[in-house]
Amino acid sequence: VSQEYSGSAGSARSARPPPLQAALSLLGEGGSLQSLLEELDGQARSSARAAIHVDCRRSELLESLLELLAEQPLKNGVVQSTVLEMLTSSKCAHLSVLFFSSREIDGGCREGPSVQLSTAMEAGVDDRLVVKDKLLEAMFESVPTAEISSIVDTYAHLSQALCRSWQMAALEKPIAAGENVCLLSAAGITIWGEYAYISDSSQHAIFQVSMVTEKASLFCGRCTPGFEDGHWDVAAFNCPSGLAVSESSSTLFVCDTGNNAVR
């Protein structure tokens, strides 16, 4: 205890007694050893609270960035190359982000990170390391919180644009009735006999899935948004969702969400 407070004693001498001296004075005033220990515990807790500063906003931003990189709620983290690819695609090569070298990874990351972003872009990174919250904080330690916020916004918009362009490319390929298909955004399901009928809001269509063979095929809809009644090869939907079937009338009801209608 004397070593802990020896540094502050000189600076506080003119204003008030050193913390240890003030605590020991409790004994001279009739205090007990228990009161001395409680006083020292209180001083230690106060010092710890003053020394620890947590930037909650920064922590939230880094966690959001990890979730974006993992494309799912954070569980297992991401590899270093994923972080590098994100910085490259977001045009953030000017930032002071550091990566862990192979030597630092071998040492359990007790040192580092020390590899500059420019070096990592030229030589690559070691993907044996799974980056989680604490390691990402170390990698972005020299990056201001405002810059991290900008990265999160930029990469979120980029990810959404890539997702939309991928869906548009998938919709441009026409799907013929009876052709095997891949569902993109299943939104509703109902059972009729041995078939399951599934609405796909991204492809604007209803698919029929055999529960015997598990084969999926287009049931109705043009796979492009529209609003038109008629035969299965004429009807058009816009983001269909909920489904229900009436066996007595052999009728399938569709919540045509984008058209604000029940079909």
C-alpha positions as a Markdown table, in Angstrom:
| # | Residue | x | y | z |
|---|---|---|---|---|
| 1 | Val | 0.0 | 0.0 | 0.0 |
| 2 | Ser | 2.9 | 2.4 | 0.8 |
| 3 | Gln | 4.3 | 1.9 | -2.7 |
| 4 | Glu | 0.9 | 2.5 | -4.3 |
| 5 | Tyr | 0.4 | 5.9 | -2.7 |
| 6 | Ser | 4.0 | 7.1 | -2.4 |
| 7 | Gly | 3.8 | 8.8 | -5.8 |
| 8 | Ser | 0.8 | 10.9 | -4.9 |
| 9 | Ala | 2.0 | 11.9 | -1.4 |
| 10 | Gly | 4.3 | 14.7 | -2.5 |
| 11 | Ser | 1.8 | 16.4 | -4.8 |
| 12 | Ala | -1.0 | 16.2 | -2.2 |
| 13 | Arg | 1.1 | 17.2 | 0.9 |
| 14 | Ser | 0.2 | 20.9 | 0.8 |
| 15 | Ala | -3.5 | 20.3 | 0.3 |
| 16 | Arg | -4.4 | 17.2 | 2.3 |
| 17 | Pro | -2.7 | 14.2 | 4.0 |
| 18 | Pro | -1.7 | 11.3 | 1.7 |
| 19 | Pro | -4.6 | 8.7 | 1.4 |
| 20 | Leu | -2.7 | 6.1 | 3.4 |
| 21 | Gln | -1.9 | 8.6 | 6.2 |
| 22 | Ala | -5.5 | 9.7 | 6.3 |
| 23 | Ala | -6.6 | 6.1 | 6.6 |
| 24 | Leu | -4.1 | 5.3 | 9.3 |
| 25 | Ser | -5.3 | 8.3 | 11.3 |
| 26 | Leu | -8.6 | 6.4 | 11.8 |
| 27 | Leu | -6.7 | 4.1 | 14.2 |
| 28 | Gly | -5.4 | 7.1 | 16.2 |
| 29 | Glu | -9.0 | 8.4 | 16.5 |
| 30 | Gly | -10.2 | 5.3 | 18.1 |
| 31 | Gly | -11.1 | 3.5 | 14.9 |
| 32 | Ser | -10.7 | -0.2 | 14.4 |
| 33 | Leu | -8.7 | -2.3 | 12.0 |
| 34 | Gln | -11.9 | -3.1 | 10.2 |
| 35 | Ser | -12.7 | 0.6 | 9.6 |
| 36 | Leu | -9.1 | 1.0 | 8.2 |
| 37 | Leu | -9.6 | -1.8 | 5.8 |
| 38 | Glu | -13.0 | -0.4 | 4.7 |
| 39 | Glu | -11.4 | 3.0 | 4.1 |
| 40 | Leu | -8.6 | 1.5 | 2.0 |
| 41 | Asp | -11.1 | -0.6 | 0.0 |
| 42 | Gly | -13.2 | 2.6 | -0.7 |
| 43 | Gln | -10.1 | 4.4 | -1.9 |
| 44 | Ala | -9.1 | 1.5 | -4.2 |
| 45 | Arg | -12.6 | 1.4 | -5.8 |
| 46 | Ser | -12.6 | 5.2 | -6.4 |
| 47 | Ser | -9.2 | 4.9 | -8.0 |
| 48 | Ala | -10.3 | 2.0 | -10.2 |
| 49 | Arg | -13.4 | 3.9 | -11.4 |
| 50 | Ala | -11.4 | 7.0 | -12.2 |
| 51 | Ala | -8.8 | 5.0 | -14.2 |
| 52 | Ile | -11.4 | 3.0 | -16.3 |
| 53 | His | -13.0 | 4.9 | -19.1 |
| 54 | Val | -15.4 | 3.0 | -21.4 |
| 55 | Asp | -16.5 | 4.6 | -24.7 |
| 56 | Cys | -19.9 | 2.8 | -25.0 |
| 57 | Arg | -20.5 | 4.4 | -28.4 |
| 58 | Arg | -17.2 | 3.1 | -29.8 |
| 59 | Ser | -17.9 | -0.4 | -28.4 |
| 60 | Glu | -21.3 | -0.5 | -30.0 |
| 61 | Leu | -19.9 | 0.6 | -33.4 |
| 62 | Leu | -17.2 | -2.1 | -33.3 |
| 63 | Glu | -19.8 | -4.7 | -32.4 |
| 64 | Ser | -22.0 | -3.6 | -35.3 |
| 65 | Leu | -19.0 | -3.7 | -37.6 |
| 66 | Leu | -18.3 | -7.3 | -36.6 |
| 67 | Glu | -21.9 | -8.3 | -37.2 |
| 68 | Leu | -21.9 | -6.7 | -40.6 |
| 69 | Leu | -18.7 | -8.6 | -41.5 |
| 70 | Ala | -20.1 | -11.9 | -40.2 |
| 71 | Glu | -23.4 | -11.3 | -42.0 |
| 72 | Gln | -25.2 | -12.6 | -38.9 |
| 73 | Pro | -25.4 | -12.0 | -35.1 |
| 74 | Leu | -21.9 | -12.1 | -33.6 |
| 75 | Lys | -20.9 | -15.6 | -32.5 |
| 76 | Asn | -17.5 | -16.8 | -33.8 |
| 77 | Gly | -15.9 | -13.6 | -35.1 |
| 78 | Val | -14.2 | -13.2 | -38.5 |
| 79 | Val | -10.8 | -13.8 | -40.0 |
| 80 | Gln | -8.4 | -10.9 | -40.7 |
| 81 | Ser | -8.8 | -11.1 | -44.4 |
| 82 | Thr | -12.5 | -10.3 | -44.0 |
| 83 | Val | -11.6 | -7.1 | -42.2 |
| 84 | Leu | -9.0 | -6.2 | -44.9 |
| 85 | Glu | -11.5 | -6.8 | -47.7 |
| 86 | Met | -14.1 | -4.6 | -45.9 |
| 87 | Leu | -11.6 | -1.7 | -45.6 |
| 88 | Thr | -10.5 | -2.1 | -49.3 |
| 89 | Ser | -14.1 | -2.2 | -50.7 |
| 90 | Ser | -15.1 | 0.7 | -48.5 |
| 91 | Lys | -12.2 | 2.8 | -49.7 |
| 92 | Cys | -10.7 | 3.2 | -46.2 |
| 93 | Ala | -7.1 | 2.4 | -47.1 |
| 94 | His | -6.0 | 5.7 | -45.4 |
| 95 | Leu | -7.0 | 4.6 | -41.9 |
| 96 | Ser | -4.5 | 3.7 | -39.3 |
| 97 | Val | -5.8 | 0.1 | -38.8 |
| 98 | Leu | -3.2 | -2.5 | -37.7 |
| 99 | Phe | -3.2 | -6.3 | -38.2 |
| 100 | Phe | -1.6 | -9.1 | -36.3 |
| 101 | Ser | 1.5 | -10.7 | -37.8 |
| 102 | Ser | 2.2 | -14.4 | -37.9 |
| 103 | Arg | 4.8 | -14.0 | -35.1 |
| 104 | Glu | 2.2 | -12.1 | -32.9 |
| 105 | Ile | -0.4 | -14.8 | -33.6 |
| 106 | Asp | 2.1 | -17.5 | -32.6 |
| 107 | Gly | 2.6 | -15.6 | -29.4 |
| 108 | Gly | -1.1 | -15.6 | -28.5 |
| 109 | Cys | -1.5 | -11.9 | -29.5 |
| 110 | Arg | 0.1 | -10.7 | -26.3 |
| 111 | Glu | 1.9 | -8.2 | -28.5 |
| 112 | Gly | 0.7 | -6.2 | -31.4 |
| 113 | Pro | -1.0 | -5.6 | -33.7 |
| 114 | Ser | 1.9 | -4.1 | -35.7 |
| 115 | Val | 1.2 | -4.7 | -39.4 |
| 116 | Gln | 0.2 | -1.5 | -41.2 |
| 117 | Leu | -2.9 | -1.5 | -43.5 |
| 118 | Ser | -0.8 | -0.7 | -46.6 |
| 119 | Thr | 1.5 | -3.6 | -45.9 |
| 120 | Ala | -1.4 | -6.0 | -45.3 |
| 121 | Met | -2.9 | -4.9 | -48.6 |
| 122 | Glu | 0.3 | -5.7 | -50.5 |
| 123 | Ala | 1.4 | -8.9 | -48.6 |
| 124 | Gly | -1.9 | -10.3 | -47.2 |
| 125 | Val | -2.7 | -11.3 | -43.7 |
| 126 | Asp | -2.5 | -14.5 | -41.6 |
| 127 | Asp | -6.0 | -16.0 | -41.4 |
| 128 | Arg | -5.3 | -18.3 | -38.5 |
| 129 | Leu | -6.5 | -15.6 | -36.2 |
| 130 | Val | -10.3 | -15.3 | -35.5 |
| 131 | Val | -11.0 | -11.6 | -34.8 |
| 132 | Lys | -13.5 | -10.9 | -32.0 |
| 133 | Asp | -14.4 | -7.8 | -30.1 |
| 134 | Lys | -11.2 | -7.3 | -28.0 |
| 135 | Leu | -8.9 | -8.0 | -31.0 |
| 136 | Leu | -10.9 | -5.7 | -33.2 |
| 137 | Glu | -10.6 | -2.9 | -30.6 |
| 138 | Ala | -6.8 | -3.4 | -30.6 |
| 139 | Met | -6.7 | -3.3 | -34.4 |
| 140 | Phe | -8.8 | 0.0 | -34.5 |
| 141 | Glu | -7.2 | 1.6 | -31.5 |
| 142 | Ser | -5.7 | 4.5 | -33.5 |
| 143 | Val | -8.9 | 5.1 | -35.5 |
| 144 | Pro | -11.2 | 7.9 | -34.2 |
| 145 | Thr | -14.7 | 6.9 | -33.2 |
| 146 | Ala | -16.1 | 9.2 | -35.9 |
| 147 | Glu | -14.2 | 7.3 | -38.6 |
| 148 | Ile | -15.4 | 4.0 | -37.3 |
| 149 | Ser | -19.0 | 5.3 | -37.5 |
| 150 | Ser | -18.4 | 6.3 | -41.1 |
| 151 | Ile | -17.0 | 2.8 | -41.9 |
| 152 | Val | -20.1 | 1.2 | -40.4 |
| 153 | Asp | -22.5 | 3.4 | -42.5 |
| 154 | Thr | -20.5 | 3.0 | -45.7 |
| 155 | Tyr | -20.1 | -0.8 | -45.4 |
| 156 | Ala | -23.8 | -1.2 | -44.4 |
| 157 | His | -24.9 | 0.6 | -47.5 |
| 158 | Leu | -22.4 | -1.3 | -49.7 |
| 159 | Ser | -23.7 | -4.6 | -48.3 |
| 160 | Gln | -27.3 | -3.7 | -49.0 |
| 161 | Ala | -26.4 | -2.6 | -52.6 |
| 162 | Leu | -24.6 | -5.9 | -53.2 |
| 163 | Cys | -27.6 | -7.8 | -51.9 |
| 164 | Arg | -30.0 | -6.0 | -54.1 |
| 165 | Ser | -27.9 | -6.4 | -57.2 |
| 166 | Trp | -27.6 | -10.1 | -56.5 |
| 167 | Gln | -31.4 | -10.4 | -56.2 |
| 168 | Met | -32.0 | -8.4 | -59.3 |
| 169 | Ala | -29.7 | -10.7 | -61.3 |
| 170 | Ala | -31.6 | -13.7 | -60.0 |
| 171 | Leu | -34.9 | -12.2 | -61.0 |
| 172 | Glu | -33.8 | -11.5 | -64.5 |
| 173 | Lys | -33.6 | -15.2 | -65.3 |
| 174 | Pro | -37.1 | -16.3 | -66.2 |
| 175 | Ile | -38.4 | -19.4 | -64.4 |
| 176 | Ala | -40.6 | -21.7 | -66.4 |
| 177 | Ala | -43.5 | -23.6 | -64.8 |
| 178 | Gly | -42.4 | -27.0 | -63.5 |
| 179 | Glu | -38.7 | -26.0 | -63.5 |
| 180 | Asn | -36.7 | -26.7 | -60.3 |
| 181 | Val | -36.2 | -23.5 | -58.4 |
| 182 | Cys | -34.4 | -22.0 | -55.5 |
| 183 | Leu | -36.4 | -20.0 | -53.0 |
| 184 | Leu | -34.9 | -16.6 | -52.1 |
| 185 | Ser | -37.2 | -15.0 | -49.5 |
| 186 | Ala | -39.8 | -17.5 | -48.3 |
| 187 | Ala | -42.5 | -15.4 | -46.6 |
| 188 | Gly | -45.5 | -17.7 | -46.1 |
| 189 | Ile | -46.5 | -21.4 | -46.2 |
| 190 | Thr | -49.7 | -23.5 | -46.3 |
| 191 | Ile | -50.3 | -27.2 | -46.7 |
| 192 | Trp | -52.7 | -28.7 | -49.2 |
| 193 | Gly | -52.7 | -32.5 | -49.6 |
| 194 | Glu | -49.1 | -33.7 | -50.3 |
| 195 | Tyr | -47.9 | -30.2 | -51.3 |
| 196 | Ala | -46.7 | -27.2 | -49.5 |
| 197 | Tyr | -47.3 | -23.8 | -51.1 |
| 198 | Ile | -44.7 | -21.2 | -50.3 |
| 199 | Ser | -44.8 | -17.5 | -51.1 |
| 200 | Asp | -41.5 | -15.9 | -52.2 |
| 201 | Ser | -41.6 | -12.1 | -51.6 |
| 202 | Ser | -38.3 | -11.6 | -53.6 |
| 203 | Gln | -39.4 | -13.5 | -56.7 |
| 204 | His | -43.0 | -12.3 | -56.5 |
| 205 | Ala | -44.3 | -15.8 | -57.0 |
| 206 | Ile | -45.9 | -18.8 | -55.3 |
| 207 | Phe | -44.0 | -22.1 | -55.4 |
| 208 | Gln | -45.3 | -25.7 | -55.0 |
| 209 | Val | -43.1 | -28.1 | -53.0 |
| 210 | Ser | -43.8 | -31.8 | -53.0 |
| 211 | Met | -43.5 | -33.2 | -49.4 |
| 212 | Val | -42.8 | -36.6 | -50.9 |
| 213 | Thr | -40.1 | -35.8 | -53.4 |
| 214 | Glu | -39.1 | -32.4 | -52.0 |
| 215 | Lys | -39.1 | -31.0 | -55.5 |
| 216 | Ala | -40.0 | -27.3 | -55.8 |
| 217 | Ser | -41.6 | -25.8 | -58.9 |
| 218 | Leu | -43.3 | -22.5 | -59.9 |
| 219 | Phe | -47.0 | -22.6 | -59.1 |
| 220 | Cys | -48.1 | -19.2 | -60.1 |
| 221 | Gly | -46.7 | -15.7 | -60.6 |
| 222 | Arg | -44.3 | -14.2 | -63.2 |
| 223 | Cys | -41.3 | -13.8 | -60.9 |
| 224 | Thr | -41.5 | -10.1 | -61.6 |
| 225 | Pro | -43.6 | -7.6 | -59.6 |
| 226 | Gly | -47.1 | -6.8 | -61.0 |
| 227 | Phe | -50.8 | -6.9 | -60.3 |
| 228 | Glu | -52.9 | -9.0 | -62.6 |
| 229 | Asp | -55.6 | -11.7 | -62.1 |
| 230 | Gly | -56.0 | -14.7 | -64.2 |
| 231 | His | -54.7 | -18.2 | -64.9 |
| 232 | Trp | -51.5 | -19.4 | -63.1 |
| 233 | Asp | -49.3 | -18.4 | -66.0 |
| 234 | Val | -50.9 | -14.9 | -66.2 |
| 235 | Ala | -51.3 | -13.9 | -62.6 |
| 236 | Ala | -48.8 | -11.4 | -61.2 |
| 237 | Phe | -48.0 | -10.5 | -57.6 |
| 238 | Asn | -45.9 | -7.9 | -55.7 |
| 239 | Cys | -44.2 | -9.3 | -52.6 |
| 240 | Pro | -46.7 | -12.0 | -51.7 |
| 241 | Ser | -46.6 | -13.1 | -48.1 |
| 242 | Gly | -49.2 | -15.0 | -46.0 |
| 243 | Leu | -51.1 | -17.9 | -47.6 |
| 244 | Ala | -54.2 | -19.8 | -46.7 |
| 245 | Val | -56.2 | -22.6 | -48.4 |
| 246 | Ser | -59.8 | -23.5 | -48.5 |
| 247 | Glu | -60.1 | -27.2 | -49.2 |
| 248 | Ser | -63.9 | -27.0 | -49.6 |
| 249 | Ser | -63.6 | -24.6 | -52.5 |
| 250 | Ser | -60.2 | -25.6 | -53.7 |
| 251 | Thr | -59.0 | -22.0 | -53.4 |
| 252 | Leu | -55.6 | -20.6 | -52.4 |
| 253 | Phe | -55.7 | -17.2 | -50.8 |
| 254 | Val | -52.7 | -14.9 | -51.0 |
| 255 | Cys | -51.8 | -11.8 | -49.1 |
| 256 | Asp | -50.4 | -9.7 | -51.9 |
| 257 | Thr | -48.5 | -7.3 | -49.6 |
| 258 | Gly | -47.0 | -5.0 | -52.2 |
| 259 | Asn | -50.4 | -4.5 | -53.9 |
| 260 | Asn | -52.2 | -4.1 | -50.6 |
| 261 | Ala | -54.7 | -6.8 | -51.6 |
| 262 | Val | -55.9 | -10.3 | -50.8 |
| 263 | Arg | -55.9 | -12.4 | -53.9 |
